[in-house]
Amino acid sequence: MQPFFDPGTFPRPDPALHAGTTFNGQATFSGRMCVVGLPRADVAATLPPSLELMTGGCIDPSQHPVLFVFGEQADGTLLVGGRPVPLGIRYGEFAVLVPFVRQRHGEAPHVFVARMCSAYFPATWHGNAHYGFAKTTARMRSDGPLFILSEDDDRLLLHAAVEPRGPWEPATRTTLPTIVAVRRLFEHLPVLGRRPDGSIRCSRFGWDFSHADLRPAAGWISIDGNLVEGLSPRLCPGVPGGTLEVRNLVWKLTWPSRCS
């Protein structure tokens, strides 16, 4: 299998990465993650003027990785002084995430949130007002391997098909190279969002796979509508070994801050 990611551009594992990090909320995510490779010029068009793509990331220099994530957030919980305050909410969520992004003239790699969709309005409002996650409310449904994302008026935005290619196993045992690469990316890189006033905010995801299960999958994404500014409708096959199903991933989030 031809490798997709360039391992030389990856952050080094850091066991103390989140030591002292203050997370303000978390949920338990179960769903699908699909890495696709898109032309660099097309991915660059999704970024605000203050950000740019870094070189590297892919073995093929003409491409850049993009991660599509979709599924259900359950057990929504506030973290107040480190203590959980359960909210008892669950909702569908969708995200388009672009790794290997930096502020112009900067050096540190980040992940840019190009688009998020939520079936829960308070999460949409909060994600936009504070984090700049470009969130919209949307309708989501799954039918076996098929996932459908549409606007509130039922206009189709995206559909995807993801089918398993192996058994469930504890995430801690997973050794598939591309899946390991995805975990390292989104566990280690800070996250950027652009607020409506144009300012860039920085936060961190805490992806805790300690009690999660994964299984490899194969899939494709069809962008059917005006989903991400600068990215025209197209069919996006998942890269080899770059699609997975996950259940019981604890997804944490810090408060946003100005980017240094």
Buried (B, 14 or more C-beta within 10 A) or exposed (E): EEBBBBEEBBBEEEEEEBEEEEBBBBBBBBBBBBBBBBEBEBBBEBBBEBBBBBEBBBEEEEBBBBBBBBBBBBBBBEBEEEEEEEEEBBBBBBBBBBBBBBBEEBEBBBBBBBBBBBBBEEBBEBBBEBBBBBBBBBBBEBEEBEBBBBBEEEEBBBBBBBEBBEEEEEBEEBEBBBBBBBBBBBBBBBBBBBBEEEEBBBBBBBBBBEEBBBBBBBBBBBBBEEBBEEBEEEEBBBBBBBBBBBBBBBBBBBEBEEBE
